[in-house]
């Protein structure tokens, strides 16, 4: 007998719920109330073909940088829900799409990553976006659980 | 018999040497070669009377923010000379002169401070500047020495 694998709807994952929550939090006047979650996440989906058409010369689009920042805020929120420890993102972006992002939990750098080619930030689809978010959050959660006293400092 | 206290020239302190070094590093064309250290540190000295005349409404002067950033870079350099561990500043400044600065050493947040009223950033004199720099560096060094394995990670 073969088992039936039920595919998980990425929109029901903790990370995408946090990301949609962060995006809707910017909507102070309720203009997006009737927009679906999928519509709101549209800016995060960049297919391979689309990616190739985005030039990586010059400064990245400010809207793209806002997406990157919101993405890491959602990681921080996912980490906070799992550990009870606030994880604050700090992003430093130089020109041309290079930079660094960290997630800080107390006195602990729970996550750190060098950013490059942020012009082309995006994911193949909602599942890829949800998977990457879950992966980064898991790394930060593991480090916080290894050093709880520093993370709660 | 009373002891004679020889006042230390603040310019010879480790921190001010680092700060002057950071300022001169910006001078790619040698235009400041003949300027004295005291002249280069002029922007960091704001007397009480001068401070009162600086409005704290609106965004701070970009030159002032550059001074704040260089100040924390010099703290990082002082920490690095004392511990051998690189301490990288990250600063996040919102409008109106509020923000946060951290010094990151490996996976350790060696120093963290909320910034406010950065419009009026400055010190009464070179001794006050040197003393504040030494104090913040000492805090970061103590934390790195308490968690060497995380700081070197």
Interface residues (C-beta under 8 A of the other chain):
Chain A: X90 X91 X92 X100 X102 X104 X106 X107 X108 X109 X112 X143 X147 X150
Chain B: X90 X91 X92 X100 X102 X104 X106 X107 X108 X109 X112 X143 X147 X150
